[in-house]
Amino acid sequence: MDKDLQKAFRHRDRGETLQAELILRSLLARQAHALEARLSLAEIVAQRDDVNEALRLLAEAPQSGQVTIPILVCRSRIKWQAGDIRGARCDLETLLSLDNQHHVGWLMLDEACQALGDHRAALRARFKAFSAARRKGRWLNRETTEPELVETVLRSAGTLRRERKEALLSIIADLQALFGADSTNRLEQGVRSYLGEAPGPTDPQQRPKFFFVPDLPIGPFHDALMQPWAKSLVQAWQEIRKEASTLLHCSTNFEDFLGLKPTEVAPDLVGGRAQRPAWDAFFFYRRGKRFDKHHKLAPATSELLEASSLCHLPNQAPEILFSVLRAQSHIMPHHGTTNARLVFHLPLIVPRDCSLNIVNHGEHVWREGEPVMFDDTYLHEAWNRSDEDRVVLLMDCWNPHLTEAEREGFTRIVEIVDAIEN
């Protein structure tokens, strides 16, 4: 650290702000890029209520790359102290658009949103703050927390736990008023499991990444014809197969299901004996977004899908696609997100040696035109050990054992979690 800067900081720490200011101004006159000096000078000037001068000093800072971030942090603090909470919030949102993992920035945004009465945004910012901090090994205990933030972090952690719980359990209370006191027993237990207050699945092979609804019929495989729309898809499977086959001859219609670039591989996700194993997709819907162009390219399939009662979840579902497991490719064992929805396969093109395997529960060999529906929260994998491509119509769908109240409640849970955590 520059000797003059050290000297200025000693004066500042002793409360000798005039002496510190003179040294810092002299230093900036010689070195306009001295960021620490500029930030400290702006804070000293702001403390004597000369906010305009403090903001001018920050505005004159040379802007380049990561320099912008500490400037925004400092500017938001100065605006906050001056009573401009909305301005502070705006700067913090800009900061977090540049660095989504700035845990202190998220915590500051939490406090700004609280001061403005935007409690849902505050709750989201608080969740993001703790998530970002813990990814860095921070805020795990007093020793991993910045000393000046210990009390704030402890207070915010308690508030986060309480408000997340209140937000989710308020859904249960609303549903009980609409559907009756006993209508939400399974869903309430699921919420408490999600919050870490109740156990999850008893089968070690069943590990939902997101949410577990207890006391649904056990086992990974379910009768596909329990879905009211399944019969119409099965009856039209050859027409659907014809559209998929036509599309398969044009590689530009398909994309890597995992979003990998042509030069990328992910052997922990997709392996096999192929030179470049691949799981490709022609999406009708992805995470709830409709691909209008693709619907036009497969009109018969689209019409059947649109006549079905699809599972709509904000930014999550439906997910519907022609799923292509390329020759000699293997989708490695993995878990899905929740047993509130199941996965439906209508096999369209199935060469030899192609199977869906639920680990320790059994192997299913696809047969063209014969649907299968399974709970993907069980550890599962799929392989194509042939030299041809395998194609199924894959779609997620409601678990048919859920009641109307549970579907409504789960949808609202996803909405709240998406608003807070994403």
HELIX and SHEET records of a PDB file:
HELIX    1   1 LYS A    3  ASP A   13  1                                  11    
HELIX    2   2 THR A   17  ARG A   30  1                                  14    
HELIX    3   3 LEU A   35  GLN A   47  1                                  13    
HELIX    4   4 VAL A   51  ALA A   59  1                                   9    
HELIX    5   5 GLY A   65  VAL A   67  5                                   3    
HELIX    6   6 THR A   68  GLN A   81  1                                  14    
HELIX    7   7 ILE A   85  LEU A   98  1                                  14    
HELIX    8   8 HIS A  103  ALA A  115  1                                  13    
HELIX    9   9 HIS A  119  ARG A  135  1                                  17    
HELIX   10  10 ARG A  142  THR A  144  5                                   3    
HELIX   11  11 PRO A  147  LEU A  149  5                                   3    
HELIX   12  12 VAL A  150  PHE A  179  1                                  30    
HELIX   13  13 ASN A  185  TYR A  194  1                                  10    
HELIX   14  14 ALA A  224  MET A  226  5                                   3    
HELIX   15  15 ALA A  230  GLN A  235  1                                   6    
HELIX   16  16 TRP A  237  LEU A  248  1                                  12    
HELIX   17  17 SER A  251  ASN A  253  5                                   3    
HELIX   18  18 ASP A  292  LEU A  297  1                                   6    
HELIX   19  19 PRO A  299  GLU A  306  1                                   8    
HELIX   20  20 GLU A  404  GLU A  421  1                                  18    
SHEET    1   A 7 PHE A 221  HIS A 222  0                                        
SHEET    2   A 7 VAL A 372  PHE A 374 -1                                        
SHEET    3   A 7 ARG A 341  ILE A 349 -1                                        
SHEET    4   A 7 ARG A 390  TRP A 398 -1                                        
SHEET    5   A 7 ILE A 320  LEU A 325 -1                                        
SHEET    6   A 7 TRP A 279  ARG A 286 -1                                        
SHEET    7   A 7 GLU A 255  ASP A 256 -1                                        
SHEET    1   B 7 PHE A 221  HIS A 222  0                                        
SHEET    2   B 7 VAL A 372  PHE A 374 -1                                        
SHEET    3   B 7 ARG A 341  ILE A 349 -1                                        
SHEET    4   B 7 ARG A 390  TRP A 398 -1                                        
SHEET    5   B 7 ILE A 320  LEU A 325 -1                                        
SHEET    6   B 7 TRP A 279  ARG A 286 -1                                        
SHEET    7   B 7 LYS A 289  ARG A 290 -1                                        
SHEET    1   C 5 VAL A 270  GLY A 271  0                                        
SHEET    2   C 5 SER A 329  HIS A 334 -1                                        
SHEET    3   C 5 HIS A 380  ASN A 384 -1                                        
SHEET    4   C 5 CYS A 354  ILE A 358 -1                                        
SHEET    5   C 5 GLY A 362  VAL A 365 -1                                        
END                                                                             
